[in-house]
Amino acid sequence: MSFGSPFSMELAKEFVEFINKACTPFHAVEVISSWLLEAGYKRLNEGEPWPSISVGDRYFVTRNDSSLVAFSVGGKFEPANGVKIVGAHTDSPNLALKPRTRVDKGEYQGIAVQCYGGGLWHTWFDRDLTVAGRVFLSRTKLEKRLVNLKRPIVRIPSLAIHLQTAQEREGFAPNKEKHLVPIIATEISGALNGDDDKRHSFHLMKLISEALGCLPEEIVDYDLSVIDTQPATIGGAFDEFIFAPRLDNLISCFCGIKALLQTDKSLDTENMIRMVCLFDNEEIGSETSQGAGGTLVPDLIEHIIASKTLRATLVANSFLLSVDGAHALHPNYKDKHEENHRPLLHRGPVIKYNANMRYATNGATASIVKSIAKEALVPVQEFCVRNDSSCGSTIGPILSSLSGIRTVDIGNPMLSMHSVREMCGTTDISYLTNFIEAFFTNYDKHVISS
């Protein structure tokens, strides 16, 4: 027995397929780029002169291979009408490889990693792990290639309970430098296989070079991460859950792009621009060229319109959905949620509020979301943290202050956020996609009158 409508299950299965391919931000952008090209979108290159942006046309641009902006120009677009934007991020907490990967652990050999973002690092222990990302090769010229080794090659073993102190048993607090070292081989295996590389893990470089069809010495540098090999899947007694890595925030990337593509059929009558911005580096603060704190959105607005006077009007008439994961009520830790703001799975997107503006939502922007959702028959929920709890943030406040565009923070509810494997509801994928579709097609009907 399955949970939800056939449409919601079909979309959930499509999302699971996507997340299994999108193992790093580079792979996510590659997959989404292929969708856009197949749908007829024109790829723009930041390093080349851009053509004039034409009404009725559709475009996309990438930066650093890890962030992407796709937009479609309404058939009746005028710059003063504004832009409808969905913002999300492609990155998730992970273990990134250090520049020198070799780690000698006596009888074992490990690979050197750095903690990227705020992961629940204890969940990475005793997992079957591999390596994926972007590699740069030196041949007749510099080349870049994506790689995913796929099979389990490293593991971070936990310490047996019999060897732990009473204090260690009470609270697992691994040292991130000493204890988060993935093991790739034994010392004797390295010696038997000719390991004489003092800089890198010989075994790792050999596996990567074999996957890419190159020599180990041709590898100049890389942006590689350790990832879990267990595929995303649909589960639960009624197939109502998705168990997967990187739900935060590939859910929003998937739903945003799907909604953009599905609404292209009504582009002829559209009087605004529809845009989806997928940024990298949200998990570490967004202050990079490919992050939300970079110039990608301001640069795009300048390409669309050169007049400063018209730019101000365009910004004033634009609206931004910052879409990122929301904390669902945890059944075993209910006291961690404010008692009147407890999002649940299968109840639709969550509007996120914070009086200190850790989220960009205010009464005006939330009202527009609620009005659109009501007409689209999409349920929405509300969330704010307890006063005695810290509050995370999103790209919403960053983009709002950088661009001046009215912004609301929303997102799908999930459990185990920042774990190596997270959990969400199958029906919420279709709820969020349907809501974003309604935002793209019906926003102008819900603008607050002066």
N, C-alpha and C positions, 0 to 999 in steps of 0.2 A: 504494500500500500504506500502511496506517495502523498505528500502534503502540498496543498495549494493547487492552482489551476495547471492544466497542461502547458500553457504559455510560460508561467513562472518557472516550472520545472525545466522546460526546454532552455530558457535563458540561463538558469542556474547551471545547467550542464555545459552550456557554451562558456560561461564564466570560468568554470573549473578547468576546461580545456585551455582557456587563455592563461590562467594563472600558472599552469604547469609549463607553459612555454615562456612566460615572462619571469624568468628566474632572477634577473637583475634589471635595473633601470634601462640598461642598454638593450637587453632583449625585449623589454616591454615596448620601448620606442620602435624597435625594428618590427615587431608584430603589428603594432598600430599603424605604422607607416605603410605596411603592405595592405592593410585594410583600406586606408585612404586612397592609395594609388589605384587599387582595384575598383574603388567607387568613383574614380575620375577626378580626384583632387590633384591639383598641380603642386609639385614640390618647389618651394622657393629656397634659395641659397643665400644666407646672410652675407657671404663673401662676394656676391655678384650683384650688379644692378637689378632692381626689381622692376617688373612691368607695372604699368598702371593697374591699380586694383579695379576690376570691372564688376558692375552689378550682375548678379546671377552666377558669378564664378565662385569656385571653391579652392582653397589653398591650404598648405601647411608648411611649417618650417621647424627644423630641429636645431638644438644647440647642445654641443658636447656629446651628441648621440644619446643623451640621457634625459633631455627635456624636449617637449614638443608643443607647438600651438597649431591647432587646426581651426579654420574659420570659413564660413560661407557668407557671401554678400547677398543680401536680399535683392530681389528684382526691382524693388521700389526704394532702395536705400538712398538716403540723403545723410551727409555727415552729422547734421544736427539731430538726427533721430536717435543716435547712440548705438551702443553695443551691449548685447546680452552675453555675459561671460560665465563659464563654469571653470573653477580652478581646483586642481587636485595635485597630488604629488606621486612620483614614481618610485621613491626610495622607501626602504624599510630598515629597521635596525639589523645589523649583521656583523660578522667578523671579517674585516678587510685585511688582505695580506699586506704585511710590511714590505718595504723596499728590498730588504734582505730576508729571505724566507727560511734560511737554515737555522734550526734549533737542535742542539745536541743535548739530549736528556740522559746521558750515560748509556744505559742499555737500549734506549729508544731514540728515535729521531722524530722531531715534530716540525711543524711549520709555524712561522712567526705571524701573529695576527694582531690587529688593533680593533678595539671596540668602536663600532660606528653607531652613533645614536644611543638611545637609552633602552637597550634590550633587557628582557628578563633572562639574564645570562644563565641562570641555573637550568633553564629549559633546554639549553644546548648540550648538556651533558648526556652521554650515552645515546646519542643520535647517530645515525648513519649519514655521514656528511660527504660533500664533494666540493668542487671548486668551479666557479663560473665567472664570466665577465668579459672584459675587453683587453686584447693583447696587441702590442705594437711590435712589428717585425722589421728588421733591416735586411733588405734584399737589394735589388738594383735601386730601389727607393724605399722610403718608409711606407709600411702598410699597416692597416689596422684590421683586426679580425675579432669576431665574437667566438667564445668558446663555452661549452658546458660539458664537463667530463662525465656527468650523469651518474656513473656508478660510484658506490661508496668507496672512498679512498682514505678518509681520515675519520677519527673519532676522539671525543674528549671523554675519557673514562672517569667516572666518579670514584670516590674512595669508599671501599667496603665499610659497612657500618662497624665491623669488628675492630677496625683500625682507627676509628674516630674517638675523640674524647667525648665525655658527657656533654660538654658545652657545644661541641660541633654537631652533635646529634640534635640538640635543641634548636639550633639555628644555622642553616646552611648559608655561609657567607664566603664564597670562593674569592681568592685573590685574583684579580683580573689579569695580572701580569704572569703570575706563576702557575695558576691552575687552569687557565683557559687556553692551553696549548694543545691543538689537535695533533694526535699521534698518527704518523704516516707509515712508519716502518720500524723494525728492530735494527739495532746497530750492526748485527751480524749480517742481515740481509743487505744492508748498504755496502758493507765491505765486500761481500760476494758479488755484488753487481757493479763494482767499479766506481763507487761514490768518492770523488775527489774534489768536488765543488765546495769551496770554502764560503761562498756567498749565498748560494741558494740550496734549497732542498733538491738534490739531484733527481730524486724519484718524481717529484712534482713537475719539474721542468721537462723531464723526459715524457711524462704523460701528456702534458700540454702540447709539446712539440709533435708528438705522434698524432694527437687529435687535429692539429692544424696542418700537418704535412710539411713541417719545417724542421730545421735543426735547432737544438736547444740554444746554441750560441747565436742564432738569429733573433732571439727574443731580446728586445731592447728594454722594454718596460711594460707595465700592465696596470689595469684597474680591476683587480680580481677580488672576489669574496668567497667565503665559505658559506655554503647553502645546504639545507636539508634535502636529502634525496627522496623522502617519502612524498608521493604525489598528493595533490589536493584531491579530496573525494567528497561525495555526498553521503551522509550517514544519519544515524538515529533510527529508532524503531519505525518511523513513518517517513524516512528520507527527508526530514525537514531541516537538517543542519548541513552546513558546509564546514568541513575541517580542512584547514589549509594554511600554508605560510603566506605572509605578505598581504593578508586581507586589508590591513592598514598600509597602503591606501589604494591598492589596485582595484578594489571594488569601485571606488569613485572614478578612477581612470576608465574602467570598462563601461560603466553606466553612462558617463559623460559622452564618450565617443559613440557608443551605440545610439544614444538619443540624438546626437548630431546627425549621424548617418540616416537614421529613420525619419528625420524631419526634413530631409533635403527635398522630398517630393512637394513640399509646400513653399519652396524658396521663392518662386515667382511672385507670390503675393506678399512676401516679407518686406518690411520697410526699415529693418535694422540689420546689423551684423550679428550672426551667431558664432560664438567662439568658445573653444575648449582649450584651456592652458594646463599642461601637465608638467610640473616643475620637479627638478631633482633637489636633493639636499634639505628637504623640510625637516628631517629628523635631527639635523645638526644646526638649525637656525636660519637656513635659507639665504645666508649672506654670501652667495657665490654668483658667478655670471649666469649659471644655469638654474639658479634658485629663484624663488619668488621675489627676493630682495634685489635681484639683478635688473637689467634694463630691458628685458625681453618684451614686457607688456608696453612700457613707454615707447620703445622703439617701434613696435607694431602700430601704435596709435599715430606716431609721426609719419609712418609710411602711408597710413590710410588718409591722413589729412595733415596738410602743412600749415594751414592758417591757425594761429594761436587763438584767435577769437572763436573760430568754429570748434577748435579743440576743447575749449572750456564748455561750450554748449554740448558737444558730444559726451564729455565726461559727466555733465550734470544730468543727462538723459540716459545714462548707462546704468547697468545693474550687474552685480557680481554675486554668484553663489560660490562660496568657499566650501568645498565638500570634502570632509575628512571623517574618519571613524569616530563613533560615539560609544561611550561606555554603557553597555546594557547592564541591567540589574543582575548582580551575581547571586545565585540562589544560596550560596554558602557564606556570603559576606554581605547580607542585606543592609547592615548598619553602615556600610561605607557610602551609601547613597543618601542624599537628602530625601526625606520620606515622601515628599510630594512631587519629586522629579526623578522617576525611576523608569527609564526606557526599557522596553521589552522587545524580544525578537518577534518578528511577524506583525509588528504594529506600525511599520512605516518609518520614514526618515525622522531624524531628531533635530529640532531647532536648538542650538546651543547658546546659552546666555551666560554672561559674566559681567558684573557691575564694574569691574576694573578693566574691562575691555580686552581680556585675554582672548575673547571671541569678539568678532566685529558686529554682532547682532544688536539692533536696537528695536524699539517698538515699531517704527515705520517699516524697516526691512522685514521684520518677522511677520507683520500684517500682510505684506505682499505675498510671502510664502504661503501663509495660511489660506489666503484667498485663492491663489492658484491651485493649491492642493485640494481645496474643497470642491472646486469645479471639476477637477480631474478625478475625483473620488479616490484620492490617495490619503490615507490617514497620516497624521503627523504627531510627533511627541515633543516634549520639552525637557530640557536638561539644564541644571546648574549644580555646581558642586556645593558641598556643605561649607559653612563658614570656617570650620576647623580643618579644612582640607585644602591642599594646594590645587591649582588649576593649570592644566596644560594649555597650549596655544596652537594656533594653526597659521596657514598662510593668509588668512582673512585680514587680520589687523595690519599685516605687512603690506598687502596689496591695496588695502583701503587707504592707508596713509601715503603710499607711494603714488597712487593714481588719482585719489580724490573721488573714486567711484563708490557709490552706496553699496554696502556689502552685508551679507548675512552668512552666518556659519551654520551649516547643517551637516548631517552625515548618517550613515547606517549604524545601527546598534550592533555591537559585537562583544564577545567575551575573550579573555586572555590576550588583550591587546599588548603587542610587543613581545609576545611569546614566540618561540620558533614555530609554533602552530597555533593559529587562532580559530575562532568559531563564530559563525553567524547563521542567520536564517535564510532558507532558500527563497522565500517569497519576498524578502526585502530587496533582492536584486531587481525584481520587476517593479516593485514600488518606487524605488529610486529612479530607475530608467524612465518609468511613466511620468514621474514628477518632472524630471528634467525635460522630457519631450514637451510637456505642457508649458513649462517655463519658456522654451524656445518658440512655441507657436502661439501662446496666449498671453504673454506678459503684458502687452499694451492694454489689455482689457482690465488690468488690475493695478494700474498706476494710480497712486493717491492723488486726488484732485487738490488743487491749491486752495 
